[in-house]
Amino acid sequence: MLVVPFEKILPEHAPLVGGKALSLAVLAQAGTVVPDGLAVTTEAYHQYVTATGIANQIRRELSRRPIDQMRWEEMWDTSLRIRNAFMKAPLPFQVRRSLLSAVRKRFEGRSVAVRSSAPGEDASGQSFAGLHESYLNLREAEAILRHIRLVWASLWSDAALLYRKE
C-alpha cells in the first residue's frame, strides 16, 4: 500500500502513515472539516530508498562516525550528501505510477500542501515539529511528486540530525 486516502486510514495504519496523517484522518472521519488528503506510506518511502540505493548511501554516511560524535560541520556534510541523493534519484516506475495516479485523481487542478507525517516524528519522547519541510500551494502532479521527495530529503537535514543527536 503506497497511498491511503484519509477516509480509509485506520488506527492500525499508524506505522504506515504517521501520527499527523492519522490524526487528520480521525478528525475528518468524525466530521471535522479538514483539507482533503492522502497519506504517502512508509512503504512508498522504503521502496524508493531501496530501489535507488539511497538506503545504502544513508547507512554508509551514518557509519562514517557515530552521530553522537559528529561535529555540526560533519552533520552538515553528511546531510548534504544524503539530501542530494534524494534530489538526483527519480522515483521508481511503480512508485511513481501509483503516486501520480492517486494525486491526479484526488487533486487535479487544486492547490495542495505536501507535509511530513513520519512515524515517531511526534512521539512522547521527541517531537520533530518544524524540522521537516512543508510545501504549500502546489497544483501540478509532477510538482507534488517532486516535493514529496523534498519532504523525504528533509528527514535527513542537518537540523534533524542534530536533533536526533541531542
C-alpha positions in Angstrom: 0.0 0.0 0.0 1.7 3.1 -1.2 -1.0 5.7 -0.8 -4.0 5.8 1.5 -6.8 8.4 1.3 -7.7 10.0 4.7 -11.2 8.3 4.7 -9.6 4.9 4.6 -6.9 5.4 7.2 -7.4 3.2 10.3 -5.7 3.3 13.7 -3.6 0.2 12.7 -2.2 2.2 9.8 -0.2 4.5 12.1 3.1 2.8 11.4 2.4 3.3 7.6 1.1 6.9 7.7 2.5 8.5 10.9 0.7 10.4 13.6 -0.1 13.6 11.8 -1.9 11.9 8.9 -3.7 9.5 11.3 -4.9 12.5 13.5 -6.2 14.4 10.4 -7.9 11.2 9.2 -9.6 10.6 12.5 -10.8 14.2 12.6 -12.1 14.0 9.0 -13.8 10.7 9.7 -15.5 12.3 12.8 -17.0 15.0 10.6 -14.5 17.8 11.4 -13.7 19.9 8.4 -10.1 19.2 7.4 -8.5 19.6 4.0 -8.9 16.5 1.7 -5.8 14.4 1.9 -3.8 11.3 1.0 -1.0 9.8 3.1 2.0 8.5 1.2 3.0 5.5 3.2 6.3 4.4 4.6 6.2 1.6 2.1 6.5 4.1 -0.7 9.5 5.7 1.0 11.1 2.3 1.6 10.6 1.2 -2.0 12.1 4.5 -3.2 15.2 4.5 -0.9 15.8 0.7 -1.6 15.4 0.8 -5.4 17.5 3.9 -5.8 20.3 2.8 -3.4 19.7 5.8 -1.1 19.2 3.4 1.8 22.7 2.1 1.3 24.1 5.6 1.0 22.3 6.7 4.2 23.9 3.7 6.0 27.3 4.4 4.6 27.1 8.1 5.5 25.9 7.4 9.1 28.5 4.7 9.6 31.5 7.0 8.9 31.3 8.2 12.5 28.7 7.7 15.3 26.2 10.6 15.1 26.7 11.4 18.8 30.4 12.0 18.0 29.9 14.2 14.9 30.6 17.9 15.0 28.0 20.2 13.3 30.1 20.6 10.2 30.3 16.8 9.8 26.5 16.6 10.2 26.0 19.3 7.6 28.3 17.4 5.1 26.5 14.1 5.8 23.1 15.7 5.5 24.0 17.5 2.2 25.3 14.2 0.6 22.1 12.4 1.7 19.7 15.1 0.6 21.5 15.4 -2.8 20.9 11.7 -3.3 17.1 12.3 -2.9 17.3 15.2 -5.5 19.1 13.1 -8.0 17.2 9.8 -7.8 13.9 9.7 -9.7 11.0 7.7 -8.3 11.0 4.0 -9.4 8.4 3.4 -12.1 5.8 1.6 -9.9 6.0 4.1 -7.0 5.8 7.0 -9.5 2.8 5.5 -11.3 0.9 4.8 -8.0 1.6 8.3 -6.6 0.9 10.1 -9.9 -2.4 8.2 -10.3 -3.6 9.0 -6.8 -2.5 12.6 -6.9 -4.2 13.3 -10.3 -7.4 11.5 -9.3 -7.7 13.3 -6.0 -6.2 16.8 -6.6 -6.2 17.6 -10.3 -6.2 21.4 -10.6 -6.4 22.0 -6.8 -3.8 23.5 -4.5 -2.3 21.1 -2.1 0.2 21.0 0.8 2.9 18.4 1.0 4.0 17.8 4.6 5.8 15.1 6.6 4.0 12.6 8.8 6.7 10.1 9.7 6.1 7.5 12.4 7.8 8.7 15.6 8.0 12.2 14.3 5.8 13.5 17.1 6.1 11.0 20.0 6.1 11.3 23.7 10.0 11.3 23.8 10.6 13.5 20.9 8.9 16.0 18.5 10.3 17.0 15.2 7.9 19.9 14.9 9.2 22.4 12.4 12.3 20.4 11.4 10.9 18.8 8.3 9.9 20.8 5.2 6.3 21.6 4.2 5.3 22.9 0.8 2.1 24.8 0.1 0.0 25.7 -3.0 1.3 23.0 -5.3 -1.0 22.4 -8.2 0.7 20.2 -10.8 1.0 16.5 -10.2 4.7 16.5 -11.2 5.5 19.3 -8.8 3.7 17.4 -6.0 5.8 14.3 -6.7 9.0 16.4 -6.7 8.0 17.9 -3.4 7.3 14.6 -1.8 10.9 13.7 -2.5 12.0 17.1 -0.9 10.0 16.3 2.2 11.6 12.9 2.4 15.0 14.5 1.9 14.3 16.9 4.8 14.1 13.9 7.2 17.9 14.0 6.8 18.6 17.7 7.2 21.4 18.8 9.4 18.9 20.2 11.9 17.1 16.8 12.0 20.4 15.0 12.5 21.4 17.4 15.3 18.0 16.9 17.0 18.5 13.1 16.9 22.0 13.6 18.4 20.7 15.7 21.2 
